[in-house]
Amino acid sequence: MSSAPTTQENIAVAERIKQLERDYLLQNYSRYPLVLHRGKGCHVYDTDGKRYLDLIAGIGVNALGYAHPRITKVIREQAGLILHTSNLYYHEYQGPLAQRLAKISGLERTFFANTGTEAMEGALKMVRAHGGKISPEKHEIVSLENSFHGRTLGSLSITGQEKYRKDFEPLLTGVKFVPQNDVVALEQVVCDRTAGIVIEWIQGEGGINPMTHQYAQKARELADRYNALLVFDEIQCGVGRPGKYFAYQMTDPPILPDVMVAAKPLACGIPLGVFVANEKAAAAIGPGMHGSTFGGGPLACRVALEFLDILDELLPHIQEMGAYFRGKLEELHKRFAFIKEVRGHGLMIGVELAMPGKQMVLDAMELGLLMNCTHDTVLRFLPPYTITEKEIDRGVSILKKVFQMAKKRGQEQPS
Ligand SMILES: Cc1ncc(COP(=O)(O)O)c(C=O)c1O
């Protein structure tokens, strides 16, 4: 009979894993010192069996938490049937998923990719092709300062943060950045040369900054006036995260884009990115102009269909839990002076601090809670959509301890 490994053995296993990564991986990630082994619901466990309440959920990917029985079941079934077909052939799930995406987005035609940035690349090609069909000068893209659209060269070119772009310049030419929610600046820059306006509806990596209704309206109006495509990046803020299918549906009436890009939660951890376009935008891409070997495989598409069935019923719960969580965070806001603001929609929430948040993330991890800090000072929460009030209460009580520790550290610092 084999006995369960001791904590010492587990620590040695975790250390070996970290050392192998130090020796053999490109050193581009600065990971937290945690080796994850398995998950159940809203909790993950490390190789030592320690349990963590996960309020960042794979940066918004694990929307149904871990080991959801319905998702596990379809993955098992599909693995025994067919995993990959290539796009040389049809399979049973792309058509139904595209139909479903059309229904929930109000748009018409889908392209299946694998990641957020790959989907965004496709949308950018659509924008360029649309502009190119009208005039060779119509190639400019307007994007927002502080935005994040991905790491490939096209997406990077429209990412409004110098720190991500600077090592890879020169990037795409003709990209104009404007401040978020500044209607006048947008009006000044959009013109006949504009092929597309790309907007991240709620900036995620940039610190959980929602767009105003007025700004979205102006972007729509300018795109129509200059025959440019309006593209919404819903990779982080969409697919249920705000308590609606997509963040642009939060306004009444919704302001529809010409192209919408989504990814993260769509196949619950199986890579899947999409862009969905209306007929006008879709007309820019003809046969042979775009493609992907892995994009839209039967496994990812089947899982996404199952996920969307579950999501239909979860939307009110996301709204309810989001409001509950924000309410609890507002209570902490009143107690701790270094909390500047609590903001967000649904289960996409940011807590802006008057100090860097990295140490708080580490303290929380020690106490069994996973979150992350973006933009140096914004604690970011993207919990699974299935989170319960009880789990939120537990998370908030850990956060309270973390904030008390930070307050104590602040008081101990020499003035
Ligand atoms: C708004 C937004 N766009 C694009 C991306 C890029 O997605 P991916 O990392 O899947 O390429 C991300 C990733 O965090 C994102 O948040």
The ligand as an SDF file (V2000), in Angstrom:
LIG
                    3D

 16 16  0  0  0  0  0  0  0  0999 V2000
   -8.8920   42.9400  -23.2450 C   0  0  0  0  0  0  0  0  0  0  0  0
   -7.9190   41.8970  -23.7070 C   0  0  0  0  0  0  0  0  0  0  0  0
   -7.6390   41.7880  -25.0130 N   0  0  0  0  0  0  0  0  0  0  0  0
   -6.7740   40.8710  -25.4690 C   0  0  0  0  0  0  0  0  0  0  0  0
   -6.1450   39.9950  -24.6100 C   0  0  0  0  0  0  0  0  0  0  0  0
   -5.2030   38.9610  -25.1560 C   0  0  0  0  0  0  0  0  0  0  0  0
   -5.7410   37.6850  -24.9880 O   0  0  0  0  0  0  0  0  0  0  0  0
   -4.8030   36.3950  -25.0090 P   0  0  0  0  0  0  0  0  0  0  0  0
   -3.9020   36.4810  -23.8340 O   0  0  0  0  0  0  0  0  0  0  0  0
   -5.7650   35.2360  -24.9600 O   0  0  0  0  0  0  0  0  0  0  0  0
   -4.0570   36.4390  -26.2880 O   0  0  0  0  0  0  0  0  0  0  0  0
   -6.3950   40.0690  -23.2500 C   0  0  0  0  0  0  0  0  0  0  0  0
   -5.6920   39.1990  -22.3100 C   0  0  0  0  0  0  0  0  0  0  0  0
   -5.6020   39.4270  -21.1320 O   0  0  0  0  0  0  0  0  0  0  0  0
   -7.3020   41.0610  -22.7740 C   0  0  0  0  0  0  0  0  0  0  0  0
   -7.5840   41.1840  -21.4730 O   0  0  0  0  0  0  0  0  0  0  0  0
  1  2  1  0
  2  3  1  0
  2 15  2  0
  3  4  2  0
  4  5  1  0
  5  6  1  0
  5 12  2  0
  6  7  1  0
  7  8  1  0
  8  9  2  0
  8 10  1  0
  8 11  1  0
 12 13  1  0
 12 15  1  0
 13 14  2  0
 15 16  1  0
M  END
$$$$
